[in-house]
Amino acid sequence: MATSGPRHILQVVVTSCCRHGSVRMCSHSNTSTLCAVCKTTPQALLFSDHHRAFQHKSTWELLRALLILRACGSNFLVDNSLKILRKGQQIFGDQILGLFLHPTVYSQFVAGEESSDLAVTAKSLQKMEIRLMVAPTLEEDVGESSLRQDKYDKNLNEMFRLAEMTHCHGGVHPCLQTKITALVSADTLRNLSHIYVKKKADSWRVMVQHMASAMLNRVQLPDIPGINHRDIENMSIALGRFRQLDAEYSYVNPGCSLVALAMMAVFNQNRPVVANTYQCYFKGALETLTLELDVIESLGACFAAKLVRGAYLERERELDTTNICASYAETGDNYHRVLEHALMHAKKAGSDRCLVIIATHNEETVRHSASRLLELGLDPKAGHVVFAQIYGMAEQITMPLVHAGYLVYKSVPMGTLSQVLPYLARRAAENRSVLHGARKERELLQQELSRRLRSMFQR
């Protein structure tokens, strides 16, 4: 396919959360809305039915999931997971290590690396009426940046490849997400963040306009006080690469947000194509979302957001605890405040001008969200408020949502074994940080395995 093919697909399919194509397959008639509301009520969400949650899984898949979730409960394994994986890679090599990891941890959380792998996973999800959100595993942290642009160009080409695969196999409204630090130096983003972290809305709006103009007109950014020439050049080159955004560490977050807003200003004029991710373990998440929503509305663009509790909590606490919620309960309260603001905007803006992805593994938050959708009269089938969970986790939440008639995405990683090792280590950390949810999932897995064993012996 010509180069323009994947580039076009990436702009359409893309992103933390975007709709594919220009036609949204939903009805806005009163009858459709009433039917959706009748089916989708908080009372219909039962998260303890192990048979219904796992009936699509083989017995081997259940056993594998149970063993892996148990391993994620070990502090030693979680704390040293990446070291263990890297050491195993060093001693045995990818091929031998893969003999153990591919059928176990890798297959639990990762779809694969080739188009045929994604096709199998996508078909399985479509059969269950779950939507596909492909998650490339490319990223870098501060200190890992390259002085050469070819690293980021190579990552962009990989994004094009995954975009084409997502387009081919994704079904209804597939999404593609990435890390902005796959496409630009994390050090450059940190430097930009230091300048803009305490700026007000007017300064953000001006910078967003500069970035959007540079993106549209393919020109270099103007000089920014406090930012050196190399970082200006890096950002100018990177603006040609950006097609989707996801969450990052706090020390590059403001820089990522500026790019996200610039992308919204360019691509979200007619519908919400590009979304930014909001980590709700940050105390200032509501303030950030409010500021960025105001900026986007002032530029006449559609706003889109993915709301998460946060994937980097342990790392952030090592750096600075002052801006982090003190507990899981406090984070939950903060998440609900951010969610409320986003849902009120969704009601005001309408299904054509807003997108909110409620990305959570928390049962209380799911029930609360479902209640608010009903109370606000938001049609759960309209496609502008959807749910999302991680592939290989939280089936006891995903399946009840689907059965109740909500739109649900699964974030499905794609990549080689070497690429996904850090991702797999992060999955282990996330399971520990949501230990209560993981414990519930383990109990349900055990119950379903026991039911199947009893059924076998009773034949």
C-alpha positions in Angstrom: 0.0 0.0 0.0 1.2 3.5 -0.7 2.5 5.6 2.1 -0.6 7.8 2.1 -2.8 4.7 2.8 -1.7 4.1 6.4 -1.4 7.8 7.1 -5.0 8.3 6.1 -6.2 5.2 8.1 -4.3 6.5 11.2 -6.1 9.8 11.1 -9.5 8.0 10.8 -9.2 4.9 13.0 -6.9 6.1 15.6 -6.3 7.2 18.9 -7.0 6.7 22.5 -10.5 7.0 21.5 -11.8 7.8 18.2 -14.6 6.7 15.9 -13.7 5.0 12.6 -15.1 6.5 9.5 -17.5 9.4 9.0 -20.8 7.6 9.6 -21.8 6.6 13.1 -24.1 3.6 13.2 -26.5 4.6 15.8 -30.1 5.8 16.0 -31.2 9.0 17.6 -34.9 8.3 17.5 -36.8 8.3 20.7 -37.7 4.6 20.3 -34.0 3.7 20.2 -33.2 5.7 23.2 -36.0 4.3 25.2 -35.1 0.7 24.3 -31.5 1.3 25.2 -32.4 2.8 28.6 -34.8 -0.1 29.3 -32.0 -2.6 28.8 -29.2 -0.6 30.3 -29.9 0.0 34.0 -27.5 -0.2 36.9 -29.7 -3.0 38.4 -28.9 -5.1 35.4 -25.1 -5.1 36.2 -24.3 -8.2 38.2 -20.5 -8.7 38.7 -20.7 -12.0 40.6 -22.0 -14.3 37.9 -18.8 -16.4 37.2 -20.5 -18.5 34.6 -21.7 -15.6 32.5 -18.5 -13.7 32.9 -16.3 -16.6 31.7 -18.5 -18.8 29.5 -16.5 -17.7 26.4 -13.2 -18.8 27.9 -11.7 -22.3 27.6 -10.7 -24.1 30.8 -7.1 -23.6 30.0 -7.6 -19.9 29.6 -9.3 -19.8 33.0 -6.5 -21.8 34.7 -3.9 -19.6 33.0 -5.6 -16.4 34.2 -6.0 -17.7 37.7 -2.3 -18.6 38.0 -1.1 -15.3 36.5 -3.4 -13.2 38.8 -2.1 -15.2 41.8 1.5 -14.4 40.7 0.5 -10.8 40.5 -0.3 -10.9 44.2 3.3 -11.6 45.1 5.1 -8.4 46.0 8.5 -10.0 45.2 7.4 -10.9 41.7 5.8 -7.6 41.0 8.7 -5.5 42.4 11.2 -7.5 40.3 9.1 -8.5 37.3 10.9 -6.4 34.7 14.3 -7.4 36.1 13.3 -11.1 36.0 12.0 -10.8 32.5 15.1 -9.0 31.3 17.4 -11.4 33.0 15.6 -14.3 31.4 15.9 -12.6 28.1 19.6 -12.2 28.6 20.2 -15.8 29.7 17.9 -17.7 27.4 17.3 -15.3 24.5 14.0 -14.3 23.1 13.3 -17.7 21.4 13.7 -19.9 24.5 12.1 -17.4 26.9 9.2 -17.1 24.4 8.5 -20.8 24.7 7.5 -20.1 28.3 6.1 -16.6 28.0 4.1 -16.8 24.7 1.5 -19.4 25.9 1.3 -17.9 29.4 1.8 -14.2 30.3 2.1 -12.9 26.8 -1.1 -14.6 25.5 -3.0 -13.5 28.6 -2.3 -9.8 27.9 -1.1 -9.4 24.3 -2.9 -10.3 21.0 0.4 -10.9 19.1 2.5 -8.9 16.6 1.1 -9.8 13.1 -2.1 -9.0 11.3 -3.2 -12.6 11.5 -2.9 -12.5 15.3 -5.0 -9.4 15.5 -7.6 -10.9 13.2 -8.1 -13.8 15.5 -8.5 -11.6 18.6 -10.7 -9.1 16.8 -13.0 -11.8 15.6 -13.3 -13.2 19.1 -14.1 -9.8 20.6 -16.7 -9.0 17.8 -18.4 -12.3 18.6 -19.0 -11.0 22.1 -19.9 -7.5 20.8 -16.8 -6.0 22.4 -15.1 -3.2 20.4 -11.4 -3.2 19.6 -8.9 -0.6 20.9 -5.4 -1.5 19.7 -2.5 -0.5 22.1 1.0 -0.4 20.6 3.7 -0.9 23.2 6.1 1.7 22.0 7.2 4.5 24.4 10.3 5.9 26.2 11.0 7.6 29.5 13.1 10.7 30.3 16.8 9.8 29.8 16.0 7.3 27.0 15.7 9.9 24.3 17.5 9.6 21.0 19.4 12.4 19.3 18.4 10.8 16.0 15.0 11.2 14.4 15.0 7.8 12.7 14.0 6.1 16.0 10.8 8.1 16.1 10.2 7.7 12.3 10.5 4.0 12.7 8.0 4.1 15.5 5.7 6.1 13.3 5.9 3.5 10.6 5.0 0.8 13.1 2.0 2.9 14.0 1.0 3.0 10.3 1.3 -0.7 10.2 -0.9 -1.2 13.2 -3.4 1.4 11.9 -3.8 -0.6 8.7 -4.3 -3.8 10.7 -6.8 -2.1 12.9 -8.7 -0.8 9.9 -8.8 -4.2 8.3 -9.9 -6.3 11.3 -11.3 -3.8 13.8 -15.0 -4.1 13.0 -17.3 -1.3 14.3 -15.6 1.9 15.3 -12.2 0.5 16.2 -9.6 2.6 18.0 -5.8 2.9 18.0 -3.8 4.3 20.9 -0.2 5.1 21.4 2.2 6.9 23.6 3.3 10.4 22.5 6.8 9.5 23.7 7.0 7.0 20.9 7.0 9.9 18.5 9.0 12.6 20.2 11.8 12.8 22.8 10.5 12.5 26.3 13.2 14.9 27.4 11.8 17.6 25.0 8.3 17.0 26.5 9.7 17.4 30.0 11.3 20.7 29.1 8.1 21.9 27.5 6.2 20.8 30.6 8.4 22.8 32.9 7.5 25.9 31.0 3.7 25.4 30.8 2.8 23.5 33.9 1.7 26.6 35.8 0.5 28.6 32.8 -3.1 29.8 32.6 -5.7 29.1 29.9 -4.7 32.0 27.7 -1.1 30.8 27.5 -2.3 27.3 26.7 -4.6 28.5 24.0 -1.9 30.5 22.3 0.5 27.6 22.4 -2.1 25.2 21.1 -2.8 27.6 18.2 0.9 27.7 17.4 1.2 24.0 17.4 -2.0 23.5 15.4 -0.8 26.1 12.8 2.6 24.4 12.6 0.9 21.0 12.1 -1.5 22.4 9.4 1.0 24.5 7.5 4.0 22.2 8.1 6.2 25.0 9.4 8.5 25.3 12.4 7.2 26.4 15.7 8.0 30.0 16.7 10.5 30.5 19.5 9.2 29.8 23.0 10.8 31.6 25.9 12.7 29.1 28.0 12.8 26.3 25.3 16.1 25.8 23.5 16.4 25.6 19.7 16.9 21.8 19.7 13.6 21.2 21.6 11.8 23.6 19.2 13.2 21.7 16.3 12.3 18.3 17.8 8.7 19.4 18.5 8.3 20.9 15.0 9.4 17.6 13.4 7.3 15.6 15.8 4.1 17.6 15.1 4.1 15.9 11.7 4.0 12.5 13.4 1.3 12.9 15.9 -1.9 11.0 15.2 -3.0 9.8 18.7 -2.3 10.4 22.3 -2.5 8.4 25.6 -1.3 8.8 29.2 2.2 9.7 30.2 4.1 10.4 33.4 3.4 13.7 35.1 6.7 15.2 34.3 5.9 15.2 30.6 2.1 15.4 31.0 1.7 19.1 30.3 3.8 18.8 27.2 1.7 15.8 26.0 -1.5 17.8 26.8 -0.4 20.7 24.6 0.1 18.4 21.7 -3.2 16.6 22.4 -5.0 19.9 22.4 -3.3 20.9 19.1 -4.4 17.6 17.6 -7.9 18.2 18.7 -7.9 21.7 17.2 -6.8 20.3 13.9 -8.7 17.0 13.6 -11.7 17.5 15.9 -13.5 20.3 14.1 -16.3 18.1 12.9 -16.3 15.1 15.2 -14.3 13.9 18.2 -11.3 12.0 16.6 -8.4 12.7 19.0 -8.7 12.1 22.7 -6.5 13.0 25.6 -6.1 10.7 28.7 -6.7 12.1 32.2 -5.1 10.3 35.1 -7.4 10.7 38.1 -4.8 9.8 40.8 -3.6 13.4 40.2 -5.4 15.8 42.6 -5.5 18.4 39.9 -7.2 16.2 37.3 -10.5 18.0 37.4 -8.7 21.4 37.1 -6.7 20.1 34.1 -9.7 18.7 32.3 -11.7 21.9 32.9 -8.9 24.1 31.6 -8.4 21.9 28.5 -12.1 21.7 27.8 -12.3 25.5 27.9 -9.4 25.8 25.5 -10.9 23.3 23.0 -14.3 24.9 23.1 -12.8 28.3 22.6 -11.2 27.0 19.4 -14.5 25.5 18.2 -13.3 21.9 18.3 -14.9 18.7 19.7 -13.6 17.5 23.0 -12.7 13.9 23.7 -11.3 12.3 26.9 -10.4 8.9 28.3 -10.7 8.8 32.1 -8.4 6.4 34.0 -7.4 6.1 37.6 -3.8 5.9 36.5 -1.3 3.4 35.3 1.9 4.9 36.8 0.9 5.5 40.5 3.8 3.7 42.1 6.4 5.5 39.9 4.8 8.8 40.5 4.9 8.3 44.3 8.6 7.7 44.0 9.0 11.1 42.4 6.5 13.4 44.3 3.6 12.7 46.6 2.2 16.2 46.9 0.1 16.1 43.8 -1.0 12.4 44.2 -4.2 11.3 45.9 -3.4 9.7 49.3 -5.5 6.6 48.9 -7.4 4.4 46.5 -10.6 5.7 48.0 -9.5 9.3 47.5 -8.6 8.5 43.9 -12.1 7.0 43.4 -13.7 10.2 44.7 -11.5 12.3 42.4 -12.4 10.0 39.4 -16.1 10.6 40.1 -15.7 14.3 40.2 -13.8 14.3 36.9 -16.4 11.9 35.4 -19.3 14.1 36.5 -17.8 17.1 34.7 -17.1 15.1 31.5 -20.7 13.6 31.5 -22.2 17.1 32.0 -20.3 18.2 28.9 -21.4 15.1 27.0 -25.0 16.0 27.8 -24.6 19.6 26.7 -22.5 19.0 23.6 -24.4 16.0 22.3 -23.3 12.7 20.7 -21.8 14.4 17.6 -19.5 16.8 19.5 -18.1 14.8 22.4 -16.5 11.5 23.4 -16.0 10.2 26.9 -14.3 6.8 27.6 -14.8 5.5 31.1 -11.7 3.3 31.4 -12.0 1.6 34.8 -11.9 -1.8 36.4 -13.7 -0.6 39.5 -17.2 -2.0 40.0 -18.4 0.9 42.1 -17.4 3.4 39.4 -19.0 1.3 36.7 -22.3 1.2 38.6 -22.0 4.9 39.5 -21.4 5.7 35.8 -24.3 3.7 34.6 -26.6 5.4 37.1 -25.4 8.9 36.0 -26.0 8.0 32.3 -29.6 7.0 33.2 -30.2 10.1 35.3 -28.8 12.5 32.7 -30.7 10.8 29.9 -27.5 9.9 28.0 -28.2 7.1 25.4 -25.6 4.4 26.1 -25.9 3.3 22.5 -25.2 6.7 21.0 -21.4 6.1 21.1 -20.3 9.2 22.8 -20.0 7.7 26.3 -18.4 4.2 26.4 -16.5 1.9 28.8 -13.1 0.3 28.4 -11.1 -2.4 30.2 -7.7 -4.0 29.5 -7.4 -7.2 27.5 -6.9 -10.2 29.7 -8.4 -8.5 32.8 -11.7 -7.7 34.4 -13.9 -10.1 32.4 -16.4 -10.0 35.3 -16.9 -6.3 34.6 -16.7 -6.3 30.8 -19.2 -9.1 30.1 -22.0 -7.8 32.4 -21.6 -4.3 30.7 -21.9 -5.9 27.3 -24.9 -8.1 28.3 -26.6 -5.0 29.7 -26.3 -3.2 26.4 -23.4 -0.8 27.0 -20.7 -0.1 24.5 -17.4 -1.5 25.7 -13.8 -1.5 24.4 -10.9 -3.8 25.2 -7.4 -2.3 25.1 -5.5 -4.9 23.2 -1.7 -4.6 23.1 0.3 -5.6 20.0 4.0 -6.1 19.8 7.0 -8.4 19.9 8.0 -10.1 23.1 10.9 -7.7 23.5 8.7 -4.7 23.0 6.0 -5.8 25.5 8.3 -6.8 28.4 7.8 -3.4 30.1 4.1 -3.6 29.4 3.8 -7.0 31.0 5.7 -5.7 34.1 3.3 -2.8 34.3 0.3 -5.1 34.1 1.6 -6.9 37.2 1.9 -3.6 39.0 -1.6 -2.6 38.1 -3.0 -5.9 39.4 -1.4 -5.1 42.7 -2.7 -1.5 42.8 -6.2 -2.8 42.2 -5.8 -5.8 44.5 -9.4 -5.8 45.6 -10.6 -6.2 42.1 -8.0 -8.8 41.3 -9.0 -10.8 44.4 -12.6 -10.7 43.2 -11.6 -11.9 39.8 -9.5 -14.7 41.2 -12.5 -15.9 43.4 -14.8 -15.9 40.3 -12.2 -17.8 38.3 -11.9 -20.4 41.0 -15.7 -20.7 41.2 -16.0 -21.2 37.4 -13.2 -23.8 37.3 -14.8 -25.7 40.2 -18.2 -25.6 38.4 -16.6 -27.1 35.3 -14.8 -29.8 37.2 -18.0 -30.8 39.0 -19.8 -30.9 35.7 -17.1 -33.2 34.2 -17.3 -35.7 37.1 -21.1 -35.7 37.1 -21.4 -36.9 33.5 
